[in-house]
Amino acid sequence: MFGLRKKKPKPGDEEHRYYLLPGMGRSNRRYRSKIQMWSIIAGVVGSALIGVVLWLINR
């Protein structure tokens, strides 16, 4: 079918290269995942605190 064979580079051709832009490296992914984890934790704790305050007010 279509796209099953890989093209072999010709002897004079350069192989395809890709470049990462700033902020696309492995260390930045770890940093962003750490920030996302702490953001989720802060959201859960904040929601729990607001829920407790509303529960105490309506008691």
N, C-alpha and C positions, 0 to 999 in steps of 0.2 A: 504494500500500500504506500501511501504518501508519507514521506518523512521517516521511513524506517532505516534508510541507509545514511551513514554519515559521509559527508564529502571529505575526501582526502585532500589535504593541502598540496598544491603544486610545489615543486622544488624551490621556485623563486618567491613564493608567497609567504608572507608573515602569518603566523597563526593568530587567531582572534584573541584580542586582549580586552580586559575590562578594568576599569579603574573605580576605586571607591572614592566617593566624595567625602569631605570632612564630616565626621559624625556618623559614619556608617561602619566603623570598625567593631571588633569584638568587645573592646573595653567599653565603648559607648553603649552597646546593647546591654551589658551587665549593669551599667550605671542606670539606664532607663528602666530595666526590670526591677532594680532595687527601689527606685523612686515609685514605680507603679505599685509594688508590694506595700510600701509604707503609706501610700495614698489610700489604698483599699483598707488597710488597718485603721487609719485615721478616720475614714468615712464610717466604718462600722462602729468605732468607739463614739464618734460624734453623734451618730444616729441613736445609739443606745442612751447617751446622756440626754438628748432632747426627748426621747421617749419616756425616760424616767421622770424628767421634769414635768412633762404633760400629764403623766399618770398621777404624780403627786398633786398637781393643781386640781385635777378633776376628781380627786378622791373624796 
